[in-house]
Amino acid sequence: MSEHETEQQTQQAEHESATGTDFWADGRHPVNVGQLVMGLAFVGLAAIWAVLAADVLDGDALRWLLPVPWLVAGAAGLLATTMGAARRRGGGR
């Protein structure tokens, strides 16, 4: 067994003992908020690039298009953080 697998099992056992529930048996896994935010931002920026490359919109649209992926990704990050905190306190689900 690799060191990474051992570390994952240790973290899972700590989480189970802290929450009193088997998180993985419920069919869920913890959300990595940083990966979620950056993934959404990347997808949004790629979509903007595709729209501009296809000449659907002109360059003037960049003024209002570029902030949109960052706002959506930030909102998703805030939502994931607050939902995770509520679930840890027992308020979610």
C-alpha positions in Angstrom: 0.0 0.0 0.0 1.4 3.4 -0.9 1.9 6.3 1.4 -0.8 8.3 -0.3 -3.4 5.4 0.2 -2.4 5.1 3.8 -2.8 8.8 4.3 -6.3 8.8 2.6 -7.4 5.9 4.8 -6.2 7.8 7.9 -8.1 10.9 6.9 -11.2 8.9 6.2 -11.0 7.2 9.6 -10.5 10.6 11.3 -13.5 12.0 9.4 -15.7 9.1 10.3 -14.8 9.4 14.0 -15.4 13.1 13.9 -18.8 13.0 12.2 -20.0 9.6 13.5 -21.0 8.6 10.0 -19.4 6.7 7.1 -19.2 9.6 4.6 -18.2 7.3 1.7 -20.9 4.7 2.4 -23.5 7.5 1.9 -22.3 7.8 -1.7 -20.7 11.2 -1.1 -17.2 12.5 -0.9 -15.8 15.8 0.4 -15.6 18.6 -2.1 -12.3 20.2 -2.8 -13.4 23.8 -3.1 -10.2 25.1 -4.7 -10.5 22.5 -7.5 -14.2 23.3 -8.0 -13.6 27.0 -8.3 -10.6 26.8 -10.7 -12.4 24.1 -12.8 -15.5 26.3 -13.2 -13.3 29.3 -14.0 -11.4 27.4 -16.6 -14.5 26.0 -18.3 -16.1 29.5 -18.3 -13.0 31.1 -19.8 -12.7 28.3 -22.4 -16.4 28.9 -23.3 -15.7 32.6 -23.8 -12.7 31.8 -26.0 -14.8 29.5 -28.1 -17.6 32.1 -28.5 -15.1 34.7 -29.5 -13.2 32.4 -31.8 -16.4 31.4 -33.6 -17.1 35.2 -34.2 -20.5 34.9 -32.4 -19.6 38.0 -30.5 -17.0 40.8 -31.1 -14.1 41.9 -28.9 -16.2 44.5 -27.2 -18.1 41.8 -25.5 -15.0 40.9 -23.5 -15.7 43.9 -21.2 -18.7 42.1 -19.7 -17.9 38.5 -20.5 -14.6 38.1 -18.7 -15.8 38.7 -15.2 -18.7 36.2 -15.5 -16.7 33.0 -15.0 -14.9 34.4 -12.0 -18.2 35.5 -10.4 -19.9 32.1 -11.1 -16.8 30.2 -9.8 -16.6 32.4 -6.7 -20.3 31.9 -6.0 -20.0 28.2 -6.4 -17.0 28.2 -4.0 -18.9 30.1 -1.4 -21.9 27.8 -1.7 -19.8 24.7 -1.4 -18.0 26.1 1.6 -21.2 27.1 3.4 -23.0 23.8 2.5 -20.0 21.8 3.8 -19.9 23.8 7.0 -23.7 23.4 7.5 -23.4 19.6 6.9 -20.5 19.3 9.4 -22.7 21.0 12.0 -25.6 18.7 11.3 -27.8 21.4 9.6 -27.6 20.0 6.1 -29.0 17.0 4.4 
